[in-house]
Amino acid sequence: YNEEIDMFIYHSCQTAIQFCLETKSFAVARLYNDEKAMGMHIHDCYEIYFSISGGKQFLIDNRMYEFEPGDIFFINQFESHYLSKIDRMTHERIVVSIYPDYLKKLSTSETDLDRCFSCRDTTFGHKISLSAEERQRFTYYIHKLSEYKGFGQDIMDQAAFLELMTYLNRIFISRCVQMPETEQKAKANKSGPHHSQIDEILSYINQHLSENMTIPILASQFYLSSSYLCKIFKDATGTTINRYITARRISRAKILLAEGHSVAETSTLCGFGDYSNFLKSFTKIVGISPKKYASYEH
């Protein structure tokens, strides 16, 4: 995938996300090693992440993934995610940002294009590994998005996007059905000696977001010293415990606000003891205030 791509393809993830949200459609970014990876974040669009070269580890909600070139991830709008332990010298990737309602409107009763973002179970998560042929087909569709100019460009871009999403969902569905249980277990155990323990910690955090949760409380829960807990968590996830807890609480807050809960009520239900801290944290991670977010149609 070394051919020159037209300017329709952005070279900044944040710019692509902004375009996606403003137009309520989709945008594509090809990122190189000089594009700094974003910290733990959540945004209001789906994300398809394709690794071209380099890479190491992805943390999505309470699941960690080791990844290699050719791996592709599907992330929905409420899932906090963080790219960590990457090879900053060689890491190239393609990120497709998609406005959820745009994809749902393009779906039919027989073809749910939303499936790769909404279908999750305990054995099959966000990642699939593409074969050489599938990678070639994926990049073919990405090229088609920048191929047409002038009259009819919007229709042709949407047609290419529909082909891409149909193709990826077909792969996703086939992997869900075909992956043997032994392979699923093998993949789940690839992330190092502390993987199962970190999984338990992440699961505990996600189940107790509304409660007072400090590092000493977590350390006591898992019979670890605070310093050791912080070390293995940072080593495994690439981020700190406090940053992860805040990101997960904000993710939960977005859901509650979309359901009609008040800002004050949401702050309490998400475990923020300080209302002003909730306002500050939400605005920093999401980009707008919780009150403004609540006023949007979801």
Contacts in CASP RR format, 6 or more apart in sequence:
PFRMAT RR
TARGET T0000
AUTHOR 0000-0000-0000
METHOD contacts of the structure
MODEL  1
YNEEIDMFIYHSCQTAIQFCLETKSFAVARLYNDEKAMGMHIHDCYEIYF
SISGGKQFLIDNRMYEFEPGDIFFINQFESHYLSKIDRMTHERIVVSIYP
DYLKKLSTSETDLDRCFSCRDTTFGHKISLSAEERQRFTYYIHKLSEYKG
FGQDIMDQAAFLELMTYLNRIFISRCVQMPETEQKAKANKSGPHHSQIDE
ILSYINQHLSENMTIPILASQFYLSSSYLCKIFKDATGTTINRYITARRI
SRAKILLAEGHSVAETSTLCGFGDYSNFLKSFTKIVGISPKKYASYEH
1 52 0 8 1.000
1 135 0 8 1.000
1 139 0 8 1.000
3 143 0 8 1.000
5 30 0 8 1.000
5 142 0 8 1.000
5 143 0 8 1.000
5 146 0 8 1.000
6 146 0 8 1.000
6 147 0 8 1.000
7 146 0 8 1.000
8 28 0 8 1.000
8 145 0 8 1.000
8 146 0 8 1.000
8 157 0 8 1.000
9 28 0 8 1.000
9 29 0 8 1.000
9 30 0 8 1.000
9 142 0 8 1.000
9 145 0 8 1.000
9 146 0 8 1.000
10 16 0 8 1.000
10 19 0 8 1.000
10 27 0 8 1.000
10 28 0 8 1.000
10 29 0 8 1.000
10 30 0 8 1.000
11 29 0 8 1.000
11 30 0 8 1.000
11 31 0 8 1.000
11 32 0 8 1.000
11 35 0 8 1.000
12 29 0 8 1.000
12 31 0 8 1.000
12 35 0 8 1.000
13 29 0 8 1.000
13 31 0 8 1.000
13 35 0 8 1.000
13 38 0 8 1.000
13 95 0 8 1.000
13 97 0 8 1.000
14 38 0 8 1.000
15 29 0 8 1.000
16 27 0 8 1.000
16 28 0 8 1.000
16 29 0 8 1.000
16 95 0 8 1.000
16 97 0 8 1.000
17 27 0 8 1.000
17 43 0 8 1.000
17 45 0 8 1.000
17 97 0 8 1.000
19 27 0 8 1.000
19 97 0 8 1.000
20 26 0 8 1.000
20 27 0 8 1.000
20 45 0 8 1.000
20 97 0 8 1.000
20 98 0 8 1.000
20 99 0 8 1.000
21 43 0 8 1.000
21 44 0 8 1.000
21 45 0 8 1.000
21 99 0 8 1.000
23 99 0 8 1.000
24 99 0 8 1.000
24 101 0 8 1.000
24 102 0 8 1.000
25 98 0 8 1.000
25 99 0 8 1.000
25 102 0 8 1.000
26 96 0 8 1.000
26 97 0 8 1.000
26 98 0 8 1.000
26 99 0 8 1.000
26 102 0 8 1.000
26 103 0 8 1.000
26 161 0 8 1.000
27 96 0 8 1.000
27 97 0 8 1.000
28 94 0 8 1.000
28 95 0 8 1.000
28 96 0 8 1.000
28 97 0 8 1.000
28 142 0 8 1.000
28 145 0 8 1.000
29 94 0 8 1.000
29 95 0 8 1.000
29 96 0 8 1.000
29 97 0 8 1.000
30 92 0 8 1.000
30 93 0 8 1.000
30 94 0 8 1.000
31 92 0 8 1.000
31 93 0 8 1.000
31 94 0 8 1.000
31 95 0 8 1.000
32 92 0 8 1.000
33 88 0 8 1.000
33 89 0 8 1.000
33 90 0 8 1.000
33 91 0 8 1.000
33 92 0 8 1.000
37 83 0 8 1.000
37 84 0 8 1.000
37 86 0 8 1.000
37 91 0 8 1.000
38 82 0 8 1.000
38 83 0 8 1.000
39 82 0 8 1.000
39 83 0 8 1.000
39 239 0 8 1.000
40 59 0 8 1.000
40 80 0 8 1.000
40 81 0 8 1.000
40 82 0 8 1.000
40 239 0 8 1.000
40 243 0 8 1.000
40 244 0 8 1.000
40 246 0 8 1.000
40 247 0 8 1.000
40 285 0 8 1.000
41 80 0 8 1.000
41 81 0 8 1.000
41 82 0 8 1.000
41 247 0 8 1.000
41 285 0 8 1.000
42 77 0 8 1.000
42 78 0 8 1.000
42 79 0 8 1.000
42 80 0 8 1.000
42 81 0 8 1.000
42 247 0 8 1.000
42 250 0 8 1.000
42 251 0 8 1.000
42 254 0 8 1.000
42 285 0 8 1.000
42 286 0 8 1.000
43 77 0 8 1.000
43 97 0 8 1.000
43 286 0 8 1.000
44 77 0 8 1.000
44 99 0 8 1.000
44 100 0 8 1.000
44 254 0 8 1.000
44 286 0 8 1.000
45 77 0 8 1.000
45 97 0 8 1.000
45 98 0 8 1.000
45 99 0 8 1.000
45 100 0 8 1.000
46 74 0 8 1.000
46 75 0 8 1.000
46 76 0 8 1.000
46 77 0 8 1.000
46 97 0 8 1.000
46 98 0 8 1.000
46 99 0 8 1.000
46 100 0 8 1.000
46 103 0 8 1.000
46 117 0 8 1.000
47 73 0 8 1.000
47 74 0 8 1.000
47 75 0 8 1.000
47 81 0 8 1.000
47 95 0 8 1.000
47 96 0 8 1.000
47 97 0 8 1.000
47 98 0 8 1.000
48 72 0 8 1.000
48 73 0 8 1.000
48 74 0 8 1.000
48 75 0 8 1.000
48 94 0 8 1.000
48 95 0 8 1.000
48 96 0 8 1.000
48 98 0 8 1.000
48 168 0 8 1.000
49 58 0 8 1.000
49 72 0 8 1.000
49 73 0 8 1.000
49 75 0 8 1.000
49 93 0 8 1.000
49 94 0 8 1.000
49 95 0 8 1.000
50 70 0 8 1.000
50 71 0 8 1.000
50 72 0 8 1.000
50 73 0 8 1.000
50 93 0 8 1.000
50 94 0 8 1.000
50 95 0 8 1.000
50 96 0 8 1.000
50 130 0 8 1.000
50 138 0 8 1.000
51 67 0 8 1.000
51 68 0 8 1.000
51 69 0 8 1.000
51 70 0 8 1.000
51 71 0 8 1.000
51 72 0 8 1.000
51 91 0 8 1.000
51 92 0 8 1.000
51 93 0 8 1.000
52 69 0 8 1.000
52 70 0 8 1.000
52 92 0 8 1.000
52 93 0 8 1.000
52 94 0 8 1.000
53 69 0 8 1.000
53 90 0 8 1.000
53 91 0 8 1.000
53 92 0 8 1.000
54 68 0 8 1.000
54 69 0 8 1.000
54 86 0 8 1.000
54 87 0 8 1.000
54 90 0 8 1.000
54 91 0 8 1.000
54 92 0 8 1.000
55 67 0 8 1.000
55 68 0 8 1.000
55 69 0 8 1.000
55 83 0 8 1.000
55 85 0 8 1.000
55 86 0 8 1.000
55 87 0 8 1.000
55 90 0 8 1.000
55 91 0 8 1.000
56 66 0 8 1.000
56 67 0 8 1.000
56 84 0 8 1.000
56 85 0 8 1.000
56 86 0 8 1.000
56 87 0 8 1.000
57 64 0 8 1.000
57 65 0 8 1.000
57 66 0 8 1.000
57 67 0 8 1.000
57 83 0 8 1.000
57 84 0 8 1.000
57 85 0 8 1.000
57 86 0 8 1.000
57 191 0 8 1.000
57 238 0 8 1.000
58 64 0 8 1.000
58 65 0 8 1.000
58 67 0 8 1.000
58 73 0 8 1.000
58 81 0 8 1.000
58 82 0 8 1.000
58 83 0 8 1.000
58 84 0 8 1.000
58 127 0 8 1.000
59 65 0 8 1.000
59 81 0 8 1.000
59 82 0 8 1.000
59 83 0 8 1.000
59 84 0 8 1.000
59 237 0 8 1.000
59 238 0 8 1.000
59 239 0 8 1.000
59 244 0 8 1.000
60 73 0 8 1.000
60 75 0 8 1.000
60 79 0 8 1.000
60 80 0 8 1.000
60 81 0 8 1.000
60 126 0 8 1.000
61 79 0 8 1.000
61 80 0 8 1.000
61 81 0 8 1.000
61 202 0 8 1.000
61 206 0 8 1.000
61 248 0 8 1.000
61 251 0 8 1.000
62 199 0 8 1.000
62 202 0 8 1.000
62 203 0 8 1.000
62 205 0 8 1.000
62 206 0 8 1.000
63 125 0 8 1.000
63 126 0 8 1.000
63 199 0 8 1.000
63 202 0 8 1.000
64 191 0 8 1.000
64 195 0 8 1.000
64 198 0 8 1.000
64 199 0 8 1.000
64 236 0 8 1.000
64 237 0 8 1.000
65 71 0 8 1.000
65 73 0 8 1.000
65 126 0 8 1.000
65 127 0 8 1.000
65 191 0 8 1.000
66 190 0 8 1.000
66 191 0 8 1.000
67 73 0 8 1.000
67 127 0 8 1.000
68 129 0 8 1.000
70 129 0 8 1.000
70 130 0 8 1.000
70 135 0 8 1.000
71 127 0 8 1.000
71 128 0 8 1.000
71 129 0 8 1.000
71 130 0 8 1.000
72 127 0 8 1.000
72 128 0 8 1.000
72 129 0 8 1.000
72 130 0 8 1.000
72 138 0 8 1.000
72 168 0 8 1.000
73 126 0 8 1.000
73 127 0 8 1.000
74 116 0 8 1.000
74 117 0 8 1.000
74 126 0 8 1.000
74 127 0 8 1.000
74 168 0 8 1.000
74 172 0 8 1.000
75 81 0 8 1.000
75 117 0 8 1.000
75 126 0 8 1.000
76 100 0 8 1.000
76 117 0 8 1.000
76 118 0 8 1.000
77 100 0 8 1.000
77 254 0 8 1.000
78 251 0 8 1.000
78 254 0 8 1.000
78 255 0 8 1.000
79 126 0 8 1.000
79 251 0 8 1.000
80 244 0 8 1.000
80 247 0 8 1.000
80 248 0 8 1.000
80 250 0 8 1.000
80 251 0 8 1.000
82 237 0 8 1.000
82 238 0 8 1.000
82 239 0 8 1.000
82 247 0 8 1.000
84 237 0 8 1.000
84 238 0 8 1.000
84 239 0 8 1.000
85 238 0 8 1.000
94 139 0 8 1.000
94 142 0 8 1.000
96 164 0 8 1.000
100 114 0 8 1.000
100 117 0 8 1.000
103 113 0 8 1.000
103 114 0 8 1.000
103 117 0 8 1.000
103 165 0 8 1.000
104 113 0 8 1.000
104 114 0 8 1.000
106 113 0 8 1.000
106 158 0 8 1.000
106 162 0 8 1.000
106 165 0 8 1.000
107 113 0 8 1.000
107 114 0 8 1.000
111 166 0 8 1.000
111 169 0 8 1.000
112 169 0 8 1.000
113 162 0 8 1.000
113 165 0 8 1.000
113 166 0 8 1.000
113 169 0 8 1.000
115 169 0 8 1.000
115 172 0 8 1.000
115 173 0 8 1.000
116 168 0 8 1.000
116 169 0 8 1.000
116 172 0 8 1.000
119 172 0 8 1.000
119 176 0 8 1.000
120 126 0 8 1.000
123 179 0 8 1.000
123 181 0 8 1.000
123 184 0 8 1.000
123 188 0 8 1.000
124 175 0 8 1.000
124 176 0 8 1.000
124 179 0 8 1.000
124 184 0 8 1.000
128 171 0 8 1.000
128 172 0 8 1.000
128 175 0 8 1.000
130 138 0 8 1.000
130 171 0 8 1.000
134 171 0 8 1.000
137 167 0 8 1.000
138 164 0 8 1.000
138 167 0 8 1.000
138 168 0 8 1.000
141 160 0 8 1.000
141 163 0 8 1.000
141 164 0 8 1.000
141 167 0 8 1.000
142 164 0 8 1.000
144 156 0 8 1.000
144 160 0 8 1.000
144 163 0 8 1.000
145 157 0 8 1.000
145 160 0 8 1.000
145 161 0 8 1.000
145 164 0 8 1.000
147 156 0 8 1.000
147 160 0 8 1.000
148 156 0 8 1.000
148 157 0 8 1.000
188 195 0 8 1.000
189 195 0 8 1.000
189 196 0 8 1.000
191 236 0 8 1.000
192 236 0 8 1.000
194 232 0 8 1.000
194 235 0 8 1.000
194 236 0 8 1.000
195 236 0 8 1.000
197 222 0 8 1.000
197 232 0 8 1.000
198 232 0 8 1.000
198 233 0 8 1.000
198 236 0 8 1.000
198 237 0 8 1.000
200 222 0 8 1.000
201 218 0 8 1.000
201 222 0 8 1.000
201 229 0 8 1.000
201 233 0 8 1.000
202 237 0 8 1.000
202 244 0 8 1.000
204 218 0 8 1.000
204 221 0 8 1.000
204 222 0 8 1.000
205 213 0 8 1.000
205 218 0 8 1.000
205 241 0 8 1.000
205 244 0 8 1.000
205 245 0 8 1.000
205 248 0 8 1.000
206 248 0 8 1.000
209 245 0 8 1.000
209 248 0 8 1.000
209 249 0 8 1.000
209 252 0 8 1.000
209 270 0 8 1.000
209 271 0 8 1.000
210 268 0 8 1.000
210 269 0 8 1.000
210 270 0 8 1.000
210 271 0 8 1.000
211 271 0 8 1.000
212 271 0 8 1.000
212 273 0 8 1.000
213 245 0 8 1.000
213 271 0 8 1.000
215 226 0 8 1.000
215 229 0 8 1.000
215 230 0 8 1.000
215 241 0 8 1.000
215 242 0 8 1.000
216 226 0 8 1.000
218 229 0 8 1.000
218 241 0 8 1.000
219 225 0 8 1.000
219 226 0 8 1.000
219 228 0 8 1.000
219 229 0 8 1.000
222 229 0 8 1.000
224 232 0 8 1.000
229 241 0 8 1.000
230 240 0 8 1.000
230 241 0 8 1.000
233 240 0 8 1.000
233 241 0 8 1.000
233 244 0 8 1.000
234 240 0 8 1.000
237 244 0 8 1.000
246 281 0 8 1.000
246 285 0 8 1.000
247 285 0 8 1.000
249 270 0 8 1.000
249 271 0 8 1.000
249 272 0 8 1.000
249 281 0 8 1.000
250 270 0 8 1.000
250 281 0 8 1.000
250 282 0 8 1.000
250 285 0 8 1.000
250 286 0 8 1.000
252 269 0 8 1.000
252 270 0 8 1.000
253 266 0 8 1.000
253 267 0 8 1.000
253 270 0 8 1.000
253 278 0 8 1.000
253 282 0 8 1.000
253 290 0 8 1.000
254 286 0 8 1.000
254 293 0 8 1.000
256 265 0 8 1.000
256 266 0 8 1.000
256 269 0 8 1.000
256 270 0 8 1.000
257 263 0 8 1.000
257 266 0 8 1.000
257 290 0 8 1.000
257 293 0 8 1.000
257 294 0 8 1.000
258 294 0 8 1.000
258 298 0 8 1.000
260 294 0 8 1.000
261 269 0 8 1.000
262 294 0 8 1.000
263 278 0 8 1.000
263 279 0 8 1.000
263 290 0 8 1.000
263 291 0 8 1.000
263 294 0 8 1.000
264 275 0 8 1.000
266 278 0 8 1.000
266 290 0 8 1.000
267 273 0 8 1.000
267 275 0 8 1.000
267 278 0 8 1.000
267 279 0 8 1.000
267 290 0 8 1.000
270 278 0 8 1.000
272 278 0 8 1.000
272 281 0 8 1.000
278 290 0 8 1.000
279 289 0 8 1.000
279 290 0 8 1.000
282 289 0 8 1.000
282 290 0 8 1.000
282 293 0 8 1.000
283 289 0 8 1.000
283 290 0 8 1.000
286 293 0 8 1.000
END
